[in-house]
Amino acid sequence: MARRSLEDLSTLQMALVGYQMERQKIDDRIREIQAKLKGKHTALPSAAAEKKPVVKRILSPEARKRIAAAQKKRWAEHRKRAAAAKES
């Protein structure tokens, strides 16, 4: 019976870890595809962890003024049309 050297055991252990990692990736992908086939479009937990946090966008005072002016203009037009329809 031949004895394995420590080097051979180390190499086999590293290979085993590598194959287990690949197996995990494949299993994750299989679950993702099965979920899509069932009509579920859920992301895997690992994919959720990679998402960047949502950053709230802040409008400048000038942009707020432009938006407010445009909205006032739309409402004035709406009121004008409503008054014209009421008179008819």
N, C-alpha and C positions, 0 to 999 in steps of 0.2 A: 504494500500500500504506500503510495507516494504522499509525502507531506507537502502541503502548500506553504509557500513562504508568506511572510507578513505582507510583502509587496503585492502578491497575487490577491490576498484577501482585501487589501485596501483598494485595489483597482476594481474588484468585484463590487465592493460596497459603494464606491463612487458611481459605478455604472448603474447599480440598482437605484440609487437616489435620482440619477438623471432620468431613468426610465419611469420612475414613479412620478416625477414632475411632468413629463410628457403625457403620461396617462391621465393625470389630473387635468391638464389643458384639454385633452381630447374629450374627457368626460364632461367638462364644462361646456364645450362646444356642442356636444350631443344634447345636453339638457337645453341649451339655447335653441337649437333647431327643433327639438321636440315641442318646446313651448310655442314656437312660431307655428308649428303645424297644428297645434291645438287652438290657435287663435289668441294666445297670450303673448303679448309683446313686452315682457318684463325683462329688464336687464339683470345680469348676474351681479351679485354683491361686489365682486372684484371690479366690475365696470363702474358701479356706482361710487366706489371709493376714488376712482380716477377723475371724476368730474370736478371741474373747477367751481368754486363758490360763486353764486350770483352776486354781481356788484350792482348796487343801486345807482342808476344814472341820475345826476343832478342837473336840472335846467338852470341856465343863467337867467338873471332878471330880465334881460332883453328878450330872450326866447319866451319867457312867460308873458311879457307884454304883447308880443306878436301873436301868441296863441289866444290871449284874452281878446285882442282887437278882432281877430278873425272870427272868434265865437260870437262876439257882439254883433258883428256884421251879418253872420248867418241868422241870428235870432231876429235882427231888425228886418231882414228879408222875409223871414218866416211870418212875422207879425204883419208885414205889409201884404203878403199874399192872403193871409187869413182874413184881414180886414176887407180886402178886395172880394174875396169869396163870400163874405158875410153880406156885403152890399148887393151882390148880384142876385 
